[in-house]
Amino acid sequence: MKDYLVINPTELQKLEVCQTPSKLKAAAPFLVQVGEKKAKDGNIEEAIATFKTALTWNPQLKFDPQKKAKEFENKGKAELLMHLHNNQYNC
């Protein structure tokens, strides 16, 4: 259960009783990945909030939540365009 909560940070968010400093710090990079996915999917405000939580959990992480959200939003758009292009030309 210990590792499960670290690699599933959205579950850890729900279980305050399990939120020890060491678990939060270990889970922060996984929470960043959740934020990246949200940004790629176009959920920018949710992504920014998720990134801010990750920074709270581990202050040693160094990034700007807004810039990171925009970066991954752009990556998501690029991936979508590539997918559409490849489907159009059956590549």
C-alpha positions as CSV (number, residue, x, y, z in Angstrom):
1,M,0.0,0.0,0.0
2,K,2.9,2.3,0.7
3,D,4.2,2.4,-2.8
4,Y,0.7,2.4,-4.3
5,L,0.0,5.8,-2.8
6,V,3.3,7.2,-4.0
7,I,2.8,6.2,-7.6
8,N,-0.9,7.1,-7.4
9,P,-0.8,10.6,-6.0
10,T,-4.4,11.4,-6.7
11,E,-5.3,8.6,-4.3
12,L,-2.9,10.0,-1.7
13,Q,-4.6,13.3,-2.0
14,K,-7.8,11.7,-0.8
15,L,-6.2,10.1,2.2
16,E,-5.0,12.9,4.5
17,V,-4.1,10.4,7.2
18,C,-1.5,8.8,4.9
19,Q,0.1,12.1,3.9
20,T,3.4,11.9,5.7
21,P,6.1,14.3,4.6
22,S,8.2,11.5,3.1
23,K,5.3,10.1,1.1
24,L,4.3,13.5,-0.2
25,K,7.9,14.2,-1.3
26,A,8.2,10.9,-3.0
27,A,4.8,11.2,-4.7
28,A,5.4,14.7,-6.0
29,P,7.1,13.7,-9.3
30,F,4.2,11.3,-10.0
31,L,1.8,14.2,-9.3
32,V,3.7,16.3,-11.9
33,Q,3.0,13.5,-14.4
34,V,-0.7,13.8,-13.6
35,G,-0.5,17.5,-14.2
36,E,1.4,17.0,-17.5
37,K,-1.4,14.7,-18.7
38,K,-4.1,17.2,-17.7
39,A,-2.3,20.0,-19.6
40,K,-1.9,17.8,-22.7
41,D,-5.6,17.1,-22.6
42,G,-6.3,20.8,-22.5
43,N,-7.3,21.1,-18.8
44,I,-4.9,23.9,-18.1
45,E,-6.4,25.2,-14.8
46,E,-6.5,21.7,-13.3
47,A,-2.9,21.2,-14.5
48,I,-1.7,24.4,-12.9
49,A,-3.4,23.5,-9.6
50,T,-1.9,20.0,-9.7
51,F,1.6,21.4,-10.4
52,K,1.2,23.8,-7.4
53,T,0.2,20.9,-5.2
54,A,3.3,19.0,-6.4
55,L,5.5,22.0,-5.5
56,T,3.9,22.1,-2.1
57,W,4.6,18.5,-1.5
58,N,8.2,18.8,-2.6
59,P,9.6,22.4,-2.5
60,Q,12.9,21.1,-4.1
61,L,11.0,20.8,-7.4
62,K,11.8,23.9,-9.4
63,F,9.4,25.0,-12.2
64,D,6.8,27.6,-13.0
65,P,3.3,25.9,-13.0
66,Q,1.9,28.2,-15.7
67,K,4.8,27.7,-18.0
68,K,4.8,24.0,-17.5
69,A,1.1,23.8,-18.2
70,K,1.5,25.8,-21.4
71,E,4.4,23.7,-22.5
72,F,2.5,20.4,-22.1
73,E,-0.7,22.0,-23.6
74,N,1.4,22.7,-26.7
75,K,2.8,19.2,-26.7
76,G,-0.7,17.8,-26.6
77,K,-1.8,20.0,-29.5
78,A,1.3,18.9,-31.5
79,E,0.6,15.2,-30.8
80,L,-3.0,15.7,-31.9
81,L,-2.0,17.4,-35.1
82,M,0.5,14.6,-35.9
83,H,-2.2,12.0,-35.2
84,L,-4.7,13.7,-37.5
85,H,-2.0,14.1,-40.2
86,N,-1.0,10.5,-40.0
87,N,-4.6,9.3,-40.1
88,Q,-5.3,11.6,-43.1
89,Y,-2.5,10.1,-45.1
90,N,-2.7,6.6,-43.6
91,C,0.9,6.7,-42.4
